[in-house]
């Protein structure tokens, strides 16, 4: 898909998720390449999905750490909602594992330590990731491993739970989820992210 979205020129699609499509785009004002994540059109009239999307933008905007993908802008143009982020011109850890196989212990430890630094920072800000997996760890050629996609983040600021899941639902990727995230998602805390990090390390 090519075209324009406000000040952004859409160049190509680079990824898809459950509720959004990610494009490589150009910021025509600043002249830089960015990643633009747009909410799927079929969800625009679903208030819960829109709320979740806007929450993701606010969540990421609170995080300022060299191990977390930076958000540049949030926009809404002609009922199209999107987040603009740093373009990571490198593979995800999932893609890297599929092409090169297992890492050595030292290489794996280097990646996990970097991700743990970003995760620890997010936790100090009262934010859980809740969907930590290789696909959400991007390998930036300049900065190394970066945490991305806080769309399932749970805000625990001041002890107030701000969830959008309905009763009897859970969010996340089953292969990486701690048991309590499936059994009792309302009681999940930072230990669920640590569990997922351990699974990724394994």
Secondary structure, 3 states (H helix, E strand, C coil): CCEEECCEEEEEEEEECCCEEEEEEEECCCCEEEEEEEECHHHCCCHHHHHHHHHHHHHHHCCCCCCECCEEEEEEECCEEEEEEECCCCCEHHHHHHHHCCCCHHHHHHHHHHHHHHHHHHHHCCEECCCCCHHHEEEECCCEEEECCCCCCEECHHHCCECCCCCCCCCCCHHHCCHHHHHCHHHCCHHHHHHHHHHHHC
